[in-house]
Amino acid sequence: MNALVVGKGGREHALVWKLAQSPRIDKLYVAPGNPGMADLAELVDIRVDTPVSERDKLSAEIDRLVAFAKERNIGLTVIGPDDALAGGIVDRFRANGLKAFGPTAAAAQLESSKAFAKELMERIGVPTARHHSFTDADAACKYITAQGAPIVVKASGLAAGKGAVVCHKLDDALATAREMLEDDAFGSAGSEIVVEDYMVGEEASLFALCDGEHYVTLVPAQDHKAIYEGDQGPNTGGMGAYAPAPVMTPALVQEAEAHIIQPVLAEMRRIGTPYQGVLYCGLMFTDEGPKVVEFNARFGDPECQILMPLLKNDLVEVLEAACDGQLDQIQIENYPQAAVCVVMASQGYPGSYDKGLPISGLDDASAREGIVVFHAGTTRRDGAVYTDGGRVLCITATGADIDAAVANAYAAVDEISFANAYCRRDIAHRALNRGR
Ligand code: GLY
């Protein structure tokens, strides 16, 4: 079959890399993709990365992609980014008789509206932090003052992974609420905010692939959202990840399935928006058991870059089964290994940074045993590769265990250089310290 991946980052490179291994694939396309994928798939110059707030522009981009998919007889489309999902890309593909893996816009509200997700969880008793939603800054500040710090203030809409602010001081929480609601710090994504209790525990992610009724789960993973070592500083899209995350024991996975995934899928069916796609459960492992921090409606980035190398199954078969309501026929198998991904970023990210800096050492790093270099923000000119984003590369390593994978990943990182490259040197520190 011909297949299409939508997106341009490290997550999509990992999806393309995995799909390209399937004997079912005749021709693979990626729109728009990046230079790292060019050997595996044909890059298509159609972008659907306009924010969902610019509905008409995003809609026109989706129209172009639907026309392309029809013309090229695409049998399966896999959607990477959240804005495209929230903008209804899956609805439009399906309306045109095209198979697309991902939730409809209504179902993707589990990510695109934190208020929707919190209300759904509260209604059916899914464990999560107590919350209130606000559109008025004075009301929000009155509530925050009554609660005190620490407290969490979140933009309800899509904010590129940066919309959740953990405030340890009351003044910071009040300022954050006003910045979101009055100063448009996150644009329309922050026109509604969710204020919730601060949860104490270790955070990890469980990814369920869902077909509306059935689901399968992948290896539990943990990512590092903060820019600095020790998980300090502002949140980024993610600076590294590893799996399996030892904090999520098989018993806790079962608990999360029974108390979170199954009731959420049942409720989504009951309200007429069956959930098909990736249900990314961001969980906090508290003394009272796993609680939901947030849901996302897509693969994590960079978590996808570690989950794909660990997955034994043919991804085409798994995703097709999800689209066809047949995930009960699929048994997920993983390689008995660990995987670690280290993001090499441009100095300054998640703030401003330079682009267009030449990258060297990619071939040497990629030639190492157990290493895949996924491109996130790169561009190619005259045969050379240059930086083109905040997160530039995701160096993924597999190994017999987390220690081996970490050592392997940093050995590959050290082969690669570009001016002002920045990476965290403590990826997987919780797993490593737990072992010791
Ligand atoms: N790694 C965080 C995210 O994908 O949202």
Residues whose N, C-alpha, C, O or C-beta is under 5 A from the ligand:
A	BS01	LIG	G161 D223 G237 G238 F299 G300 D301 P302
